[in-house]
Amino acid sequence: MIAEDEERIAAFVEKGLRRSGYVTRVVADGLSAYEHARGRDFDLLILDLGLPGDDGLTVLRKLRKARISLPVVILTARDSVSDIVAGLESGADDYMVKPFAFDELLARVRLRLRREEPAENFLLRVGDLILDLRTRRAQVGDRVSDLSAREFALAEILMRNPDRVLSREQLLSQVWGFDYDPGSNIVDVYIRYLRRKIGADRVQTVRGVGYRLRA
């Protein structure tokens, strides 16, 4: 949710977030911001402090008093140290000053949303094989291995398609892109690397076709 009474800024932020795949709602006053946030239908609130009615700081304090833990990113023209301290001490998770770069705001939004996700959401599991999507590590039993970028991408696509045969061409295009020679043996090379880290018998060769991750 975007709580911003300046239409131009609200439209700019909303457009950018929607282009980045987020569903948004804009409200233009403090009371609406509080009522919508209290409904717990949103994952994050971008909050201007200079709202009509209840100002942003009042909204934030009311939310925290009501034990509503919705992540809040303050976006405001108030740039004094005392304002920043007041915002953070009132329960804001982040504080940005206008004028601002949208890419920075987007990065902060993504960071807050990632922190709210359970760690389990970042794990892929196939049998006793676990792939951590944040750290790019594979775990089999007590053994943990760091994967290179290509090894990780290869492991991820195989784990998202357990027991399914994926051709060399599919793996080549999805992991390396279309710039590589279809006759290249790069897939076979990286399958060997991956087997050393997750187990030689886990990735099966289907002769003349490609590879399959055994579930």
Beta strands, then each sheet from edge to edge (+ up, - down):
strand 1: 2-3
strand 2: 26-27
strand 3: 45-47
strand 4: 72-76
strand 5: 94-97
strand 6: 123-126
strand 7: 129-132
strand 8: 137-140
strand 9: 143-146
strand 10: 166-167
strand 11: 203-206
strand 12: 210-213
sheet 1: 2+ 1+ 3+ 4+ 5+
sheet 2: 6+ 7- 8+ 9-
sheet 3: 10+ 12- 11+
end
